[in-house]
Structures are given as structure tokens and as C-alpha cells.
């Protein structure tokens, strides 16, 4: 592992949209990479309990010794990498309860799409 990785449900339309949102705001110097929870990198670095469906959160792996799996922890971890000034203040108290509700129905509401990254984004995807 060479830098922080955001693991997400690779079969989730909402997760796909969220990754694309982060990519549009990602600072060029950020070392952040992306990998699906169903992939080889997740199997290598995450415990089975985090890789077993149903996936209810994203996982931010800063280093093999530091894993953040709670919704707000992932957003706090992303804040240094993206341009989103209000993200830290707004997310935990307002969005966590909404996130928990949405995570239960996200496949039904957003489908199971997977967008291929552009050639310049491709290097950020590990699987």
C-alpha cells in the first residue's frame, strides 16, 4: 500500500456517484486511491467483517494500522484530500442518520452501476 485508500461498494450506484464526486474535487497532489470492498486490495488489507455484504459504510484505510469505517470518520479522513470546505462541520450531526437510512435502500434507489474512470483517473483505482 502506497497511500490512503477509500474502499467502497463497487456494485452500488450511489457509491459510484460518490467516488466520482470525490474525484472531481480531489486535489492533484493527493495520494488517495480507490478500491471496491469486493476486490483483491480489500481482501489483502481489510478484515473479513468489513468485506462481507451488506456493506453499510465506506472504509478509509490510511495505513494498515489505521482503518476508519464509521461514516463520519471516512468523511473526516477525506477532508484533507478534497475541496469541500463545509464537509467536516456538516456531515456528522446532520448526515449520519440520513446515511444509515439511505445505506439500507441504496441499491434499490440508485441501482448497481459502475462507471469506468477516465484515463487520467485510472491510476487512482487499485482493482
SEGU-902622 format. One record per residue: x, y, z of N, C-alpha, C, CB in turn; residue in one letter. Coordinates in steps of 0.1 Angstrom, whole numbers, padded with zeros to 4 digits, always signed. Glycine has a CB too. Layout:
BEGIN
XYZXYZXYZXYZA;...
//
This chain:
BEGIN
+0008-0012+0000+0000+0000+0000+0009+0012+0000-0010+0000+0012X;+0006+0022-0009+0015+0033-0010+0008+0046-0005+0018+0036-0025X;-0004+0046-0001-0011+0058+0004-0025+0055+0009-0011+0069-0006X;-0032+0065+0013-0046+0062+0018-0055+0056+0007-0052+0074+0024X;-0064+0048+0011-0073+0041+0001-0087+0043+0006-0070+0026-0001X;-0097+0046-0002-0111+0047+0001-0117+0034-0005-0118+0060-0004X;-0122+0025+0003-0129+0013-0001-0144+0016-0001-0125+0001+0008X;-0150+0012-0012-0165+0014-0014-0171+0002-0020-0167+0027-0023X;-0185+0001-0019-0192-0010-0025-0192-0008-0040-0207-0010-0020X;-0184-0016-0047-0182-0015-0062-0195-0018-0070-0171-0024-0066X;-0205-0023-0064-0217-0026-0071-0229-0017-0067-0221-0041-0068X;-0225-0005-0062-0236+0004-0057-0235+0017-0066-0233+0008-0043X;-0247+0020-0071-0248+0033-0079-0245+0045-0071-0261+0034-0085X;-0249+0046-0059-0247+0057-0050-0232+0058-0047-0255+0056-0037X;-0226+0047-0044-0211+0047-0041-0203+0051-0054-0206+0033-0037X;-0208+0047-0066-0201+0051-0078-0202+0066-0080-0208+0044-0090X;-0214+0071-0077-0216+0086-0079-0208+0093-0068-0231+0090-0077X;-0207+0088-0056-0199+0094-0046-0184+0094-0049-0201+0087-0032X;-0179+0083-0055-0165+0083-0059-0162+0093-0070-0161+0069-0063X;-0172+0094-0079-0170+0104-0090-0170+0118-0084-0181+0102-0100X;-0179+0121-0074-0179+0134-0067-0166+0137-0061-0190+0134-0057X;-0160+0127-0054-0147+0129-0048-0136+0132-0058-0143+0117-0039X;-0137+0124-0069-0127+0126-0080-0127+0140-0086-0129+0116-0091X;-0139+0145-0087-0140+0159-0093-0134+0169-0083-0154+0163-0096X;-0133+0166-0070-0129+0176-0060-0115+0172-0055-0138+0177-0049X;-0109+0162-0059-0097+0157-0054-0085+0166-0058-0094+0143-0060X;-0078+0170-0048-0066+0178-0050-0056+0170-0058-0060+0183-0037X;-0049+0176-0068-0040+0169-0077-0029+0162-0069-0034+0178-0087X;-0024+0168-0058-0013+0163-0051-0017+0152-0041-0006+0174-0043X;-0030+0149-0040-0035+0139-0030-0030+0125-0035-0050+0140-0029X;-0026+0117-0025-0022+0103-0028-0034+0094-0027-0011+0099-0019X;-0046+0099-0025-0058+0090-0023-0060+0081-0035-0070+0098-0020X;-0063+0068-0032-0067+0058-0042-0080+0052-0038-0056+0047-0043X;-0086+0045-0048-0099+0039-0046-0099+0024-0049-0110+0046-0054X;-0107+0016-0041-0108+0002-0044-0121-0003-0039-0096-0006-0037X;-0127-0013-0046-0140-0018-0042-0138-0027-0030-0147-0025-0053X;-0148-0028-0021-0148-0037-0010-0148-0052-0014-0160-0034+0000X;-0152-0054-0026-0152-0068-0032-0139-0072-0038-0164-0069-0042X;-0129-0063-0039-0117-0066-0047-0106-0072-0039-0113-0053-0052X;-0095-0074-0047-0083-0080-0041-0076-0072-0031-0073-0083-0052X;-0076-0058-0033-0069-0050-0023-0077-0050-0009-0068-0035-0028X;-0090-0050-0010-0098-0051+0003-0095-0065+0009-0113-0050+0000X;-0094-0075+0002-0091-0088+0008-0077-0089+0014-0091-0099-0003X;-0068-0081+0008-0054-0080+0014-0053-0072+0026-0045-0075+0003X;-0060-0061+0027-0058-0051+0038-0069-0050+0048-0056-0038+0032X;-0081-0055+0045-0092-0053+0055-0097-0066+0061-0104-0047+0048X;-0102-0066+0073-0107-0078+0079-0120-0083+0072-0110-0076+0094X;-0123-0095+0073-0134-0101+0066-0147-0094+0070-0135-0116+0068X;-0148-0090+0082-0160-0084+0087-0164-0071+0079-0159-0081+0102X;-0154-0064+0074-0157-0052+0066-0159-0055+0051-0145-0043+0067X;-0156-0067+0047-0158-0071+0033-0170-0080+0031-0145-0078+0028X;-0178-0082+0041-0189-0091+0040-0202-0082+0038-0190-0099+0053X;-0209-0085+0027-0222-0078+0025-0232-0081+0036-0228-0082+0011X;-0242-0072+0039-0244-0060+0031-0234-0049+0036-0259-0056+0033X;-0229-0041+0027-0220-0031+0030-0228-0019+0035-0211-0027+0018X;-0225-0014+0047-0233-0002+0052-0224+0010+0054-0239-0006+0065X;-0212+0010+0050-0203+0021+0051-0192+0020+0041-0198+0022+0066X;-0185+0031+0040-0173+0031+0032-0161+0029+0042-0171+0044+0024X;-0150+0025+0038-0138+0023+0047-0127+0031+0042-0135+0008+0048X;-0121+0039+0050-0109+0047+0047-0097+0040+0054-0111+0062+0051X;-0088+0036+0046-0076+0030+0052-0064+0039+0050-0073+0016+0045X;-0060+0046+0061-0049+0055+0060-0035+0047+0059-0049+0065+0072X;-0035+0037+0067-0023+0028+0068-0028+0015+0073-0011+0034+0077X;-0021+0004+0071-0026-0009+0076-0029-0009+0091-0015-0020+0074X;-0024+0001+0099-0027+0002+0113-0038+0011+0116-0014+0006+0121X;-0043+0019+0106-0053+0029+0109-0065+0027+0099-0048+0043+0108X;-0076+0021+0103-0088+0019+0095-0099+0027+0101-0091+0004+0093X;-0106+0035+0093-0118+0043+0097-0130+0037+0090-0116+0058+0095X;-0140+0032+0097-0151+0026+0090-0164+0033+0093-0152+0012+0093X;-0165+0041+0103-0177+0049+0106-0179+0059+0096-0176+0054+0120X;-0191+0062+0092-0194+0071+0081-0187+0085+0083-0209+0074+0081X;-0188+0091+0095-0182+0104+0097-0167+0103+0097-0187+0110+0110X;-0161+0092+0101-0147+0090+0101-0142+0090+0087-0143+0077+0108X;-0149+0084+0078-0144+0084+0064-0145+0098+0058-0153+0075+0056X;-0155+0106+0061-0156+0119+0056-0145+0128+0062-0170+0125+0059X;-0143+0127+0075-0132+0134+0081-0119+0131+0075-0132+0132+0097X;-0117+0118+0072-0104+0114+0066-0103+0119+0052-0104+0099+0065X;-0114+0121+0044-0114+0126+0031-0111+0141+0030-0126+0123+0024X;-0115+0148+0040-0114+0163+0040-0101+0168+0036-0118+0168+0054X;-0089+0163+0040-0076+0168+0035-0074+0166+0020-0065+0162+0043X;-0081+0157+0014-0079+0153+0000-0088+0161-0010-0080+0139-0001X;-0099+0165-0005-0109+0171-0014-0111+0186-0011-0122+0164-0014X;-0117+0193-0020-0121+0207-0018-0135+0207-0015-0117+0216-0031X;-0138+0207-0002-0152+0207+0003-0152+0213+0017-0159+0193+0003X;-0152+0226+0017-0149+0234+0030-0159+0230+0041-0150+0248+0028X;-0171+0228+0038-0181+0225+0049-0183+0211+0053-0194+0231+0045X;-0176+0202+0046-0178+0188+0048-0177+0183+0063-0169+0180+0040X;-0166+0187+0069-0164+0183+0083-0174+0188+0093-0150+0187+0088X;-0179+0200+0091-0188+0206+0101-0202+0200+0099-0188+0221+0100X;-0206+0198+0086-0220+0195+0083-0222+0180+0084-0223+0199+0069X;-0213+0172+0080-0216+0157+0079-0220+0150+0091-0204+0151+0073X;-0213+0150+0102-0216+0141+0113-0230+0143+0119-0206+0142+0124X;-0233+0155+0124-0246+0157+0131-0258+0156+0122-0246+0170+0138X;-0257+0160+0109-0268+0160+0100-0269+0148+0092-0267+0173+0092X;-0259+0144+0086-0259+0133+0076-0258+0119+0081-0249+0136+0066X;-0252+0117+0092-0251+0103+0097-0264+0095+0098-0244+0102+0110X;-0274+0101+0104-0287+0094+0105-0293+0092+0091-0297+0102+0114X;-0292+0102+0082-0297+0100+0069-0289+0090+0061-0296+0114+0061X;-0276+0090+0063-0267+0080+0056-0272+0066+0060-0253+0082+0060X;-0275+0063+0073-0279+0050+0077-0291+0045+0071-0280+0050+0093X;-0301+0054+0069-0313+0051+0062-0311+0048+0047-0324+0062+0064X;-0303+0057+0041-0301+0055+0027-0292+0043+0024-0293+0068+0021X;-0283+0039+0033-0275+0028+0030-0283+0015+0030-0264+0026+0041X;-0294+0014+0036-0302+0002+0036-0310+0001+0023-0312+0002+0048X;-0312+0011+0016-0320+0011+0004-0313+0016-0009-0333+0019+0005X;-0300+0018-0008-0293+0025-0018-0293+0017-0031-0279+0027-0014X;-0292+0003-0031-0292-0005-0043-0305-0003-0050-0289-0020-0040X;-0316-0003-0043-0330-0002-0049-0331+0012-0055-0340-0005-0038X;-0327+0023-0048-0329+0036-0052-0319+0041-0063-0327+0046-0040X;-0306+0036-0062-0296+0041-0071-0291+0031-0081-0285+0047-0063X;-0295+0019-0080-0291+0008-0089-0277+0003-0086-0292+0014-0103X;-0272-0005-0096-0259-0011-0095-0250-0008-0107-0260-0026-0093X;-0247+0005-0108-0239+0009-0119-0224+0011-0115-0244+0023-0125X;-0216+0010-0125-0202+0012-0123-0196+0019-0135-0194-0002-0121X;-0192+0031-0133-0186+0040-0143-0171+0037-0144-0189+0055-0140X;-0166+0036-0156-0152+0034-0158-0145+0047-0157-0149+0028-0172X;-0134+0047-0150-0127+0060-0148-0120+0065-0161-0116+0059-0137X;-0118+0078-0162-0112+0083-0174-0097+0079-0173-0113+0099-0174X;-0090+0080-0184-0076+0076-0184-0067+0083-0174-0070+0078-0198X;-0070+0096-0171-0062+0103-0161-0066+0099-0147-0063+0118-0163X;-0078+0093-0145-0082+0089-0132-0079+0074-0129-0097+0091-0130X;-0076+0067-0140-0074+0052-0139-0064+0048-0129-0071+0047-0152X;-0053+0056-0128-0042+0053-0118-0046+0053-0104-0030+0062-0121X;-0057+0060-0101-0062+0061-0087-0070+0048-0082-0070+0073-0085X;-0073+0040-0092-0081+0028-0089-0072+0016-0088-0092+0026-0099X;-0073+0008-0077-0064-0003-0074-0069-0016-0079-0062-0004-0059X;-0082-0018-0081-0087-0030-0086-0095-0027-0099-0096-0038-0076X;
//
